[in-house]
């Protein structure tokens, strides 16, 4: 499977979680979720393939980065932003591990 497949899978997993957290701001939240992933996904993969940084550390960095993005751009509480960032990325990372072992 190509890189675009995995990016699409990431969006299919994470964007519904974004919608769950931002029910009233659906369109804007989807845009922000898409743009944050459009930024963090390639950065994660560049660092993954060109450095020796552990994938778990990189995923924590992505979750923190996206949480900061949600906090600033959606103007929500830190608690909500961190919950969203870590929940969405834990789900996509976990499902990604499963897919990599079965595809």
C-alpha positions in Angstrom: 0.0 0.0 0.0 1.2 3.5 -0.8 1.7 6.4 1.5 -1.5 8.1 0.4 -3.5 5.0 1.5 -2.1 5.3 5.0 -2.7 9.1 5.1 -6.3 8.5 4.0 -6.7 5.8 6.7 -5.3 8.3 9.3 -8.0 10.8 8.2 -10.8 8.3 8.3 -9.8 7.3 11.9 -9.0 10.8 13.3 -11.6 13.1 11.7 -14.6 11.3 13.3 -12.9 11.7 16.7 -12.5 15.4 15.9 -16.2 15.7 15.1 -17.0 14.0 18.4 -15.1 16.6 20.3 -16.4 19.6 18.3 -20.1 18.9 17.5 -21.1 22.6 17.1 -18.1 23.6 14.9 -18.2 20.6 12.6 -17.0 22.2 9.3 -14.2 24.3 10.9 -13.1 21.4 13.1 -12.8 19.1 10.1 -10.8 21.7 8.3 -8.5 22.1 11.3 -8.2 18.4 11.8 -7.3 17.9 8.1 -4.7 20.7 8.1 -3.1 19.5 11.3 -2.7 16.0 9.9 -1.5 17.4 6.6 1.3 19.0 8.6 2.1 16.3 11.2 1.8 13.2 9.0 4.6 14.0 6.6 6.8 15.4 9.3 6.4 12.2 11.3 7.3 10.1 8.3 10.3 12.1 7.4 11.6 11.9 11.0 10.7 8.2 11.1 12.7 7.3 8.0 15.6 9.7 8.3 16.3 9.7 12.1 16.7 7.0 14.7 14.0 8.5 17.0 11.7 5.9 18.4 8.2 5.8 16.7 6.6 6.0 20.2 8.4 9.2 20.9 7.5 10.6 17.5 3.8 9.7 18.0 3.8 11.5 21.4 5.3 14.5 19.6 2.6 14.4 17.0 -0.2 14.1 19.7 1.3 17.1 21.5 1.7 19.2 18.3 -1.9 18.5 17.2 -3.1 19.2 20.7 -1.4 22.6 20.6 -3.0 23.2 17.2 -6.5 22.3 18.5 -6.0 24.5 21.5 -4.9 27.5 19.5 -7.1 27.2 16.4 -10.3 25.8 18.0 -9.9 28.0 21.1 -10.8 25.1 23.4 -9.5 24.1 26.8 -6.1 22.4 27.2 -7.9 19.4 28.7 -10.1 19.0 25.6 -7.2 19.6 23.2 -4.9 17.1 24.9 -7.7 14.5 25.2 -8.5 14.9 21.5 -4.8 14.9 20.4 -3.9 11.8 22.3 -7.1 9.9 21.7 -7.1 10.5 17.9 -3.4 9.6 17.6 -3.6 6.6 19.8 -6.4 5.2 17.7 -4.7 5.9 14.4 -1.4 4.5 15.7 -3.0 1.4 17.0 -5.0 0.7 13.9 -1.9 1.5 11.8 0.0 -1.2 13.7 -2.7 -3.7 13.1 -2.9 -2.8 9.4 0.9 -3.1 8.9 0.8 -6.6 10.3 -2.1 -7.8 8.2 -1.8 -6.0 4.9 
